[in-house]
Amino acid sequence: MNYKIKEENGYHYIDEGKGEILLMLHGLFGALSNWEGVISHFKSNYRIIIPLMPIHDMPIKEAGCEGLTVFVEDFVAFKQLDKFSLIGNSLGGHVALIYTLRHPEKVQRLILTGSSGLFENSMGGSYPKRGNYEYIKERVEYTFYDPKTASKELVDEVFEITNSIPKVMRIIAIAKSAQRNNMAKDIVHINTPTLLIWGLNDTITPPHVGHEFNQLIRGSELQFIDKCCHAPMMERPNEFNAILDKWLQKTKV
């Protein structure tokens, strides 16, 4: 990745560009690089801030949606961010929903893509089989419409994670926390302008989940991207950026 990762106060994050702030949150098996195509498109007009979520090294007792939301609250306080648009993919979307409900005065716009919080398919029958590279490769490919999007580098990264017992323990704890934390009753209270960008072929949070978010979040806009699965900003960056760009212009703050 071509962007400098800053390290301050225990945080690892990207901070690129100037202007109105777009704060981005990655998912459970995500990384800062997930947003590379978005950064390159928007950094000339916006300030892009992306913290590395402490999924693999947070205290096990805090490993869950609540702990990750507190992390975002602390990061926002550390960076002294006042108002911003919040963008979340998968688990990052789930955390973004909780944060928005707690801090509506800070979140000017909410953008969710393949977000958990209502329903999601897990990685498959049993949790990642440790030491089985082909199985991990298959599960990572399942996340994308085009299996080639699952680069060897990405598969290697997930394989390394699943072979670390402490990391797997945290991932399982966070995944269980997300599945328990159904937000259907809560998100009806969101009044923040909200954009939903969904892969039409999403296998993890299928299209009906996008429709359900659309029905529950008052005034939200739902856009689908064809031939796209669970990570539109990685799989179809041009289409994702075009939809987001147009909507940001339309909902100027």
C-alpha positions as MATLAB code, in Angstrom:
seq = 'MNYKIKEENGYHYIDEGKGEILLMLHGLFGALSNWEGVISHFKSNYRIIIPLMPIHDMPIKEAGCEGLTVFVEDFVAFKQLDKFSLIGNSLGGHVALIYTLRHPEKVQRLILTGSSGLFENSMGGSYPKRGNYEYIKERVEYTFYDPKTASKELVDEVFEITNSIPKVMRIIAIAKSAQRNNMAKDIVHINTPTLLIWGLNDTITPPHVGHEFNQLIRGSELQFIDKCCHAPMMERPNEFNAILDKWLQKTKV';
ca = [
       0.000    0.000    0.000;
       1.291    3.450   -0.951;
       0.056    5.359    2.079;
       2.018    6.066    5.235;
       0.681    4.384    8.365;
       1.065    6.740   11.316;
       1.769    5.422   14.802;
       0.763    7.579   17.755;
      -0.389    6.859   21.271;
      -0.764    3.132   20.492;
      -2.902    3.813   17.385;
      -1.987    2.805   13.841;
      -3.888    4.803   11.250;
      -3.925    6.505    7.872;
      -4.554   10.253    7.674;
      -4.528   11.577    4.093;
      -5.805   14.725    2.405;
      -7.483   17.872    3.707;
     -11.069   19.031    4.044;
     -14.254   17.436    5.277;
     -13.477   14.218    7.206;
     -14.377   10.707    6.059;
     -13.675    8.229    8.900;
     -13.546    4.609    7.682;
     -13.851    1.371    9.675;
     -12.787   -2.015    8.311;
     -14.258   -5.430    9.142;
     -13.275   -8.526   11.115;
     -10.682   -9.848    8.644;
     -10.121   -6.370    7.220;
      -7.117   -4.081    7.015;
      -6.242   -0.489    6.161;
      -5.453   -1.587    2.592;
      -9.150   -2.472    2.051;
      -9.791    1.232    1.472;
      -6.882    1.946   -0.894;
      -9.096    2.617   -3.938;
     -11.310    4.932   -1.890;
      -8.359    6.908   -0.496;
      -6.859    7.551   -3.940;
     -10.203    8.811   -5.284;
     -11.257   11.065   -2.398;
      -8.043   12.402   -0.818;
      -7.879   15.428   -3.138;
     -11.185   16.777   -1.756;
     -11.563   15.129    1.656;
      -9.502   14.194    4.691;
      -9.495   10.402    4.936;
      -8.850    8.876    8.374;
      -8.723    5.098    8.841;
      -7.757    3.535   12.185;
      -6.511   -0.047   12.348;
      -9.124   -1.768   14.512;
      -7.496   -3.681   17.432;
      -9.272   -6.915   16.527;
      -6.302   -9.214   17.129;
      -4.750   -7.622   20.192;
      -7.485   -6.039   22.298;
      -7.932   -7.505   25.805;
      -9.991  -10.687   25.438;
     -12.605   -9.414   27.942;
     -13.186   -6.365   25.728;
     -13.278   -8.295   22.433;
     -16.700   -7.436   21.025;
     -18.815   -4.703   19.452;
     -18.810   -2.686   22.685;
     -15.013   -2.779   23.052;
     -14.513   -1.771   19.411;
     -16.988    1.110   19.761;
     -15.095    2.361   22.825;
     -11.884    2.115   20.764;
     -13.432    4.360   18.073;
     -14.675    6.803   20.748;
     -11.167    6.990   22.239;
      -9.550    7.394   18.803;
     -11.953   10.208   17.843;
     -11.169   11.945   21.159;
      -7.406   11.482   20.654;
      -7.563   12.953   17.132;
      -9.903   15.715   18.407;
     -12.339   15.092   15.560;
     -15.457   17.209   15.780;
     -17.821   16.201   12.968;
     -17.321   13.653   10.187;
     -18.947   11.195    7.809;
     -18.603    7.623    9.077;
     -18.100    4.725    6.646;
     -18.105    1.076    7.741;
     -17.733   -2.263    5.978;
     -19.023   -5.509    7.508;
     -18.223   -5.468   11.259;
     -16.976   -1.892   10.779;
     -20.520   -0.994    9.721;
     -21.896   -2.593   12.879;
     -19.539   -0.503   15.031;
     -20.441    2.584   12.974;
     -24.143    2.013   13.748;
     -23.510    1.789   17.507;
     -21.244    4.857   17.400;
     -23.821    6.868   15.419;
     -26.583    6.065   17.912;
     -24.346    7.193   20.780;
     -22.917   10.286   19.093;
     -25.445   11.607   16.564;
     -24.011   15.099   17.035;
     -20.668   13.977   15.586;
     -21.789   11.826   12.641;
     -22.904   14.061    9.766;
     -23.481   11.150    7.394;
     -23.420    7.360    7.718;
     -22.329    5.032    4.906;
     -22.704    1.261    5.332;
     -21.452   -1.399    2.935;
     -22.058   -5.103    3.615;
     -22.739   -4.167    7.237;
     -23.478   -6.643    9.994;
     -25.969   -5.676   12.693;
     -29.095   -7.420   11.389;
     -28.046  -10.729    9.829;
     -24.889  -12.332    8.508;
     -23.708  -15.747    7.391;
     -20.621  -16.815    9.318;
     -17.432  -17.976    7.620;
     -18.923  -21.410    7.265;
     -19.783  -24.535    9.219;
     -16.972  -24.715   11.729;
     -14.573  -21.956   12.653;
     -11.405  -21.706   10.464;
      -9.629  -25.039   10.391;
      -6.163  -24.239   11.639;
      -3.344  -25.288    9.373;
      -5.563  -25.999    6.348;
      -4.433  -23.436    3.750;
      -6.792  -24.583    0.978;
      -9.798  -24.313    3.294;
      -8.822  -20.776    4.331;
      -8.241  -19.819    0.680;
     -11.706  -21.114   -0.217;
     -13.370  -19.178    2.639;
     -11.562  -15.935    1.751;
     -12.560  -16.347   -1.918;
     -16.167  -16.843   -0.782;
     -16.130  -13.219    0.395;
     -15.634  -11.950   -3.177;
     -17.624  -12.312   -6.415;
     -14.396  -12.833   -8.382;
     -12.162  -15.281   -6.457;
      -9.106  -13.568   -7.985;
      -9.804  -10.578   -5.718;
      -8.539  -12.828   -2.903;
      -4.840  -12.198   -3.528;
      -2.221  -14.600   -2.184;
      -1.121  -11.822    0.174;
      -4.643  -11.570    1.626;
      -5.046  -15.357    1.958;
      -1.606  -15.595    3.615;
      -2.624  -12.876    6.066;
      -5.863  -14.643    7.061;
      -4.029  -17.994    7.238;
      -1.477  -16.479    9.628;
      -4.288  -15.060   11.793;
      -6.139  -18.390   11.997;
      -2.965  -20.140   13.135;
      -2.631  -17.899   16.169;
      -4.775  -19.188   19.046;
      -4.914  -15.777   20.840;
      -6.038  -14.062   17.611;
      -8.647  -16.732   16.850;
     -10.026  -16.462   20.400;
     -10.559  -12.728   19.903;
     -12.099  -13.173   16.450;
     -14.559  -15.774   17.773;
     -15.471  -13.518   20.722;
     -16.055  -10.527   18.415;
     -18.033  -12.592   15.865;
     -20.282  -13.995   18.615;
     -20.779  -10.514   20.039;
     -21.846   -9.226   16.595;
     -24.296  -12.097   16.094;
     -25.856  -11.498   19.535;
     -26.120   -7.762   18.971;
     -29.094   -7.472   16.590;
     -29.807   -3.790   16.056;
     -33.247   -3.895   14.400;
     -34.956   -2.175   17.359;
     -32.219    0.454   17.694;
     -31.560    1.668   14.166;
     -35.101    2.988   13.721;
     -33.851    5.870   15.902;
     -31.117    6.880   13.429;
     -31.883   10.238   11.799;
     -28.451   10.718   10.221;
     -28.410   10.838    6.380;
     -27.497    7.237    5.465;
     -26.223    5.585    2.280;
     -26.249    1.792    1.873;
     -23.919    0.373   -0.808;
     -24.464   -3.360   -1.263;
     -23.032   -6.092   -3.458;
     -25.856   -7.714   -5.407;
     -24.046  -11.044   -4.951;
     -23.150  -10.655   -1.269;
     -22.992  -14.094    0.370;
     -22.241  -12.869    3.911;
     -24.856  -10.117    4.285;
     -27.172  -10.949    1.334;
     -29.178   -8.282   -0.561;
     -32.239   -8.764    1.672;
     -30.121   -7.389    4.540;
     -29.520   -4.197    2.559;
     -33.277   -3.922    1.958;
     -33.963   -4.431    5.671;
     -31.506   -1.674    6.652;
     -33.172    0.539    4.038;
     -36.613   -0.069    5.575;
     -35.449    0.468    9.160;
     -33.233    3.555    8.735;
     -35.506    6.475    7.948;
     -34.664    8.281    4.692;
     -31.745    5.979    3.823;
     -30.721    5.369    0.215;
     -29.859    1.853   -1.034;
     -27.616    1.272   -4.061;
     -26.611   -2.158   -5.393;
     -23.476   -3.025   -7.353;
     -23.774   -6.008   -9.700;
     -21.150   -8.787   -9.839;
     -20.011   -7.751   -6.383;
     -19.996   -9.563   -3.049;
     -19.182   -8.445    0.519;
     -16.491   -5.758    0.045;
     -17.641   -3.372   -2.725;
     -14.879   -0.824   -2.052;
     -12.286   -3.539   -2.844;
     -14.119   -5.447   -5.575;
     -15.704   -2.605   -7.526;
     -13.831    0.531   -6.383;
     -14.816    2.630   -9.421;
     -18.540    1.945   -9.010;
     -18.315    2.306   -5.217;
     -16.510    5.654   -5.490;
     -18.946    6.979   -8.117;
     -21.986    6.146   -5.940;
     -20.375    7.583   -2.803;
     -19.088   10.711   -4.568;
     -22.485   11.534   -6.072;
     -24.252   11.012   -2.737;
     -21.725   13.117   -0.781;
     -22.288   15.961   -3.269;
     -26.058   15.553   -2.911;
     -25.962   15.599    0.902;
     -23.470   18.421    1.443;
     -23.069   19.384    5.099;
];
